[in-house]
Amino acid sequence: MSPENSKSHLSRQGIWGFVILGAALVVMAAIATLPYVWLAVSEPAYAETRTELRFLQGKLKNSKTVQQAGLTAADNIDPLFVAGDTPGLATAGLQSIVAQIAEENGMVVERTQPLQTDNTDGAGILRMEVEASGSIENLRGYLLALESN
């Protein structure tokens, strides 16, 4: 073997060095891209959280600017409650109210599911899961009617 020929080839240790160096570069590139991948994956959750935060900030700002009078003894608070002798009858009444409000706002109630009721200070707290369909405008009106009624 001539001296020129032996210098052009890498030794076994040199080849292993290049392999280790290449692997280290690949690992470092992967580590460098991880924050960007994580940000891209979590962006929808951040967008939803930002929207919810803006909604809450708007409600807080609105509640500070709008002064509402408190309830007095002369106020009729009966419409604020769902009548029913038992939790089952009250839940059925709530279901009827929810369906009526949906119909008035152009929504179609596909399913209602009563959830666990709680009793606090002699009054039952009713919860209901509702699946409804309709346009976004109808949904806005429906949610506004539910909140205001």
C-alpha positions as CSV (number, residue, x, y, z in Angstrom):
1,M,0.0,0.0,0.0
2,S,1.4,3.4,-0.9
3,P,1.4,6.3,1.6
4,E,-1.1,8.2,-0.6
5,N,-3.6,5.4,-0.6
6,S,-3.5,4.9,3.2
7,K,-4.2,8.6,3.9
8,S,-7.4,8.7,1.8
9,H,-9.2,6.0,3.8
10,L,-10.6,6.5,7.3
11,S,-9.8,4.2,10.1
12,R,-12.4,2.2,11.9
13,Q,-12.3,4.7,14.8
14,G,-12.7,7.6,12.4
15,I,-15.8,6.0,10.8
16,W,-17.3,5.5,14.3
17,G,-16.5,9.1,15.2
18,F,-18.4,10.3,12.1
19,V,-21.3,8.1,13.0
20,I,-21.5,9.3,16.6
21,L,-21.1,12.9,15.4
22,G,-23.9,12.5,12.9
23,A,-26.2,10.9,15.5
24,A,-25.4,13.7,17.9
25,L,-26.4,16.2,15.2
26,V,-29.7,14.4,14.6
27,V,-30.5,14.3,18.3
28,M,-29.7,17.9,18.8
29,A,-31.8,18.9,15.8
30,A,-34.7,16.9,17.2
31,I,-34.4,18.5,20.6
32,A,-34.2,22.0,19.0
33,T,-37.5,21.3,17.1
34,L,-39.4,20.0,20.1
35,P,-40.6,23.4,21.4
36,Y,-42.0,24.3,18.0
37,V,-43.8,20.9,17.7
38,W,-45.2,21.3,21.2
39,L,-46.4,24.8,20.5
40,A,-48.1,23.7,17.2
41,V,-49.9,20.8,19.0
42,S,-51.1,22.9,21.9
43,E,-52.1,25.9,19.9
44,P,-55.9,24.9,19.6
45,A,-56.1,24.6,23.4
46,Y,-54.4,28.0,23.9
47,A,-56.8,29.6,21.4
48,E,-59.8,28.2,23.2
49,T,-58.4,29.3,26.6
50,R,-57.7,32.8,25.2
51,T,-61.3,33.0,23.9
52,E,-62.7,32.0,27.2
53,L,-60.5,34.5,29.0
54,R,-61.7,37.3,26.7
55,F,-65.3,36.2,27.4
56,L,-64.7,36.3,31.2
57,Q,-62.9,39.7,30.9
58,G,-65.8,41.1,29.0
59,K,-68.3,39.8,31.5
60,L,-66.3,41.3,34.4
61,K,-66.0,44.6,32.6
62,N,-69.7,44.6,31.9
63,S,-70.6,43.7,35.5
64,K,-68.5,46.7,36.7
65,T,-70.2,49.1,34.4
66,V,-73.8,47.9,34.8
67,Q,-75.3,48.5,38.2
68,Q,-78.1,46.2,38.9
69,A,-80.5,46.7,41.7
70,G,-80.7,43.8,44.2
71,L,-83.8,41.8,44.9
72,T,-86.4,43.3,47.2
73,A,-89.4,41.7,48.9
74,A,-91.6,43.2,46.3
75,D,-89.9,41.3,43.5
76,N,-91.6,38.2,42.1
77,I,-88.9,35.6,42.2
78,D,-91.1,32.6,41.3
79,P,-90.0,32.6,37.6
80,L,-86.5,32.0,38.8
81,F,-87.4,28.6,40.2
82,V,-88.6,25.4,38.5
83,A,-91.7,24.0,40.3
84,G,-91.9,20.3,41.3
85,D,-92.8,18.3,44.3
86,T,-90.0,15.8,43.6
87,P,-86.6,16.1,41.9
88,G,-88.0,14.0,39.1
89,L,-91.0,16.3,38.5
90,A,-88.8,19.4,38.7
91,T,-86.4,17.9,36.2
92,A,-89.3,17.1,33.8
93,G,-90.4,20.8,34.2
94,L,-86.9,21.9,33.4
95,Q,-86.8,19.7,30.4
96,S,-90.1,21.2,29.1
97,I,-88.7,24.7,29.6
98,V,-85.5,23.9,27.8
99,A,-87.4,22.4,24.9
100,Q,-89.8,25.3,24.7
101,I,-87.0,27.9,24.6
102,A,-85.2,25.8,22.0
103,E,-88.3,25.8,19.8
104,E,-88.8,29.5,20.2
105,N,-85.3,30.1,19.0
106,G,-85.4,27.7,16.0
107,M,-83.3,25.0,17.6
108,V,-84.1,21.3,17.6
109,V,-83.5,19.4,20.8
110,E,-82.1,16.0,19.9
111,R,-81.5,14.7,23.4
112,T,-81.7,15.8,27.0
113,Q,-80.1,14.0,29.9
114,P,-80.8,14.9,33.5
115,L,-77.7,15.0,35.6
116,Q,-77.3,14.6,39.4
117,T,-79.3,17.0,41.5
118,D,-77.9,18.6,44.6
119,N,-79.9,19.9,47.5
120,T,-78.6,23.1,49.1
121,D,-80.4,25.0,51.8
122,G,-83.7,23.3,51.0
123,A,-83.6,24.1,47.3
124,G,-82.6,21.5,44.7
125,I,-80.0,22.4,42.0
126,L,-81.0,20.9,38.7
127,R,-78.5,20.1,35.9
128,M,-79.2,18.9,32.5
129,E,-77.1,18.0,29.5
130,V,-78.8,19.1,26.2
131,E,-77.9,18.2,22.6
132,A,-79.4,20.5,20.2
133,S,-78.9,21.5,16.5
134,G,-79.5,24.7,14.6
135,S,-77.7,27.6,13.1
136,I,-75.1,29.7,14.9
137,E,-77.6,32.6,15.1
138,N,-80.2,30.3,16.6
139,L,-77.7,29.0,19.1
140,R,-76.8,32.5,20.2
141,G,-80.5,33.3,20.7
142,Y,-81.1,30.0,22.5
143,L,-78.2,30.5,24.9
144,L,-79.2,34.1,25.6
145,A,-82.8,33.0,26.3
146,L,-81.5,30.3,28.6
147,E,-79.3,32.7,30.5
148,S,-81.9,35.4,30.8
149,N,-84.8,33.1,31.7
